[in-house]
């Protein structure tokens, strides 16, 4: 499988999309509300997407792991804000 990563992380409203290159099927699509906390916490780093030549599959795997980890957890737990609830 070949993936395509489209990442606009340094915009005012960041967006990230992972698709299958051959079919265009969208596998992962995060908008500003999901991405901003990940960027602010350091979970995602825009630099990782600029220098990923030859490491796309590893980067996609990391993104899928983050997406799985993200399911069913509140924002405080997800981004480790340290706030009690």
N, C-alpha and C positions, 0 to 999 in steps of 0.2 A: 504494500500500500504506500502510496505517495501522498503526502499531506502538503497543503498550502496554508501558511500562517499569514494572515493579514492583521497587522497590529498598528493601531494609531494611538499610542499611549501617551504622547506628550501634548496632545490636544486638550482644549478646555473640557471637552466631553470625550474621554478616551473610549476606544472600542477595540475589541479583539475577536477575531473569528478564525476558526480552524475548519478547513474543508478538505474533502477528498479531491485531489487534483484532477483525477480522470473523470469524475462524475459531477463535481461541484456540490455534492451533498454536504450540508453544513453539519459538522459534528459538535461544535462548541461555539457559542456566541455570547460574549459578555459585553454589556453596555456600561456606561459611566457609573451607574449606581452600584454595580458589582465590582468594577475595577478600581475605583478611587480608594476604597479601604485597603485593597490588596497592595496598591502602589504606595500608599501612605505608610503601611506597616512594613514595607520592604519584602513582602511575599513575592511580588513581581518587581522586576527591575527592567526598565526600558532598554538598557544597555545589552541585556541578554538577547534581545531580539535583533539588535543591529549586527551582532557578531556570531550569528548561529550557523554560518556557512558549514555544511557538512554535519551539523548537529541537530537538524530539524526533528528527527524522530525522537531523540532524547528530550528535546524541548516540548514536543507534543505529549510525550509520556508524562512529563512533569505537570503540564497543564491539565491533563486528564486526572491525575492524582489530586491536584488542587480542587478540581471540580467535584470529585468523589468526596473529598474531605469536607467540602463546603456544604454538602447536603445535610439538612436536618440540624444544623447548629446555629445558634444565635450569633449576631454580630460581635458581641463581647467575647464569646468563646472563640469564634472563628479568627478574629484578628488580635486576640490576646491583649485587650485594652487594659486588663488588670482591674477593671471595675467589678464590684461585687453585685450580684443580682440573685 
